[in-house]
Amino acid sequence: MEVHYKNFIISDDKTKIQIDVVLEYLARSYWANKRPPERTMKSIENSICYGVYDGKQQVAYARVITDGATMFYLCDVFVLEDYQGKGIGKKLVEIIVNSDEFIMMTGLLGTLDAHGLYEQFGFEREPDKFMKRLPQRWGNVNSS
């Protein structure tokens, strides 16, 4: 899939993802700043990923985890600071949630500061409904 939006290209072609851009941004994000780079790289391998490009430069990113039938989890969504305020994030989320692949699935996500963005696309706040478990430690988990 490739969509043109203003002067940008939005693509789900994983071969275009600029790993250095993703790693650098996530390293300073509030949600993934403690995630080791190798975990992020593994997450890219195992997810559906979207990039937004200004020419050859990646300027935004989103990742989707799904069972392919009932639900998807939208995560690691970002727009580089110099490109924020141009509607890129909104268009990226719109393309993902309205795609044939995800439109009939339940969508989940987590955010501390972008509720207004996601509410435009039908996401609702449900603070008492969800639970989370943080990683017990990063790296290999050995079972004994």
C-alpha positions in Angstrom: 0.0 0.0 0.0 1.2 3.4 -0.9 -0.8 6.6 -0.3 0.2 10.1 -1.3 -0.7 12.9 1.2 0.3 16.4 0.4 4.1 16.0 -0.4 4.4 12.9 1.6 4.2 9.2 0.9 2.6 6.8 3.4 3.7 3.2 2.9 3.4 -0.2 4.7 6.5 -1.4 2.8 8.8 -2.6 5.7 11.9 -2.4 3.5 11.6 1.4 3.5 11.6 1.7 7.3 14.7 3.6 8.4 15.6 1.7 11.6 17.9 4.5 12.8 15.1 7.0 12.7 12.7 4.7 14.6 15.3 3.8 17.2 16.4 7.4 17.7 12.9 8.6 18.2 11.7 5.8 20.4 14.8 6.1 22.6 13.6 9.6 23.6 9.9 8.7 23.8 8.1 8.3 27.2 6.7 4.8 26.2 9.8 3.1 24.8 12.8 4.9 26.2 13.8 1.9 28.2 13.3 -0.7 25.5 16.5 -2.2 24.2 17.2 -1.5 20.4 17.2 -5.3 19.6 13.6 -5.5 21.1 12.4 -2.7 18.8 14.1 -4.3 15.8 12.4 -7.6 16.7 9.0 -5.8 17.1 9.4 -4.4 13.6 10.0 -7.8 12.1 6.9 -9.2 13.8 4.5 -6.3 13.2 2.8 -4.5 10.3 4.7 -1.2 10.1 3.9 2.1 8.4 6.3 4.9 7.5 5.7 8.4 6.2 8.3 9.8 3.9 9.3 13.3 2.8 11.3 12.2 -0.3 13.7 9.6 1.0 13.5 10.8 4.6 11.3 9.0 7.0 9.3 11.5 9.1 6.7 9.3 10.9 6.0 5.8 11.9 3.3 3.5 13.3 3.3 -0.2 14.2 0.3 -2.6 14.4 0.1 -5.9 16.2 -2.8 -8.1 15.2 -4.3 -11.6 15.3 -5.6 -10.9 11.8 -9.2 -11.6 12.7 -10.6 -9.9 15.8 -8.2 -7.2 17.1 -5.3 -4.9 16.5 -3.0 -2.9 18.8 -1.8 0.4 17.4 1.6 1.4 18.9 4.8 3.3 18.6 3.1 6.0 16.6 5.2 9.2 16.2 5.9 12.1 13.9 9.3 13.8 14.0 9.1 17.1 15.8 9.9 19.2 12.7 6.9 17.6 10.9 4.3 17.8 13.7 1.3 20.0 13.1 1.0 19.2 9.4 -1.7 16.6 9.7 0.7 13.7 9.1 -0.1 11.8 12.3 -3.9 12.2 11.8 -3.6 11.0 8.2 -1.5 8.0 9.2 -3.9 6.9 11.9 -6.9 7.4 9.5 -5.3 5.2 6.9 -4.6 2.4 9.3 -7.9 2.3 11.2 -10.0 2.7 8.0 -8.1 0.1 6.0 -9.9 -3.0 4.8 -7.6 -5.0 7.0 -8.5 -3.4 10.3 -11.9 -1.7 9.9 -13.9 -4.7 11.2 -11.5 -5.4 14.1 -11.5 -4.0 17.7 -8.6 -1.6 18.0 -6.6 -0.9 21.1 -3.8 1.5 22.0 -2.2 3.3 24.9 -1.5 7.0 25.1 -0.8 9.6 27.8 -1.3 12.7 25.7 -3.0 12.1 22.4 -6.5 11.0 23.4 -8.1 13.8 21.3 -6.4 12.5 18.1 -7.5 8.9 18.6 -11.0 9.8 19.7 -11.5 11.3 16.2 -11.2 7.7 14.9 -13.6 6.0 17.3 -11.3 5.1 20.2 -12.8 5.4 23.6 -11.2 5.8 27.0 -11.8 2.8 29.2 -9.6 3.2 32.3 -11.2 0.5 34.5 -11.2 -2.1 31.8 -7.6 -2.8 30.9 -4.6 -4.2 32.8 -1.0 -4.3 31.9 2.1 -6.3 32.9 5.5 -4.8 32.4 8.4 -6.9 31.3 10.0 -8.6 34.3 13.4 -7.9 32.7 14.7 -7.2 29.2 16.6 -9.8 27.4 16.2 -13.6 27.3 13.8 -15.1 29.9 15.0 -18.5 30.9 12.4 -20.9 32.4 13.5 -23.2 35.1 
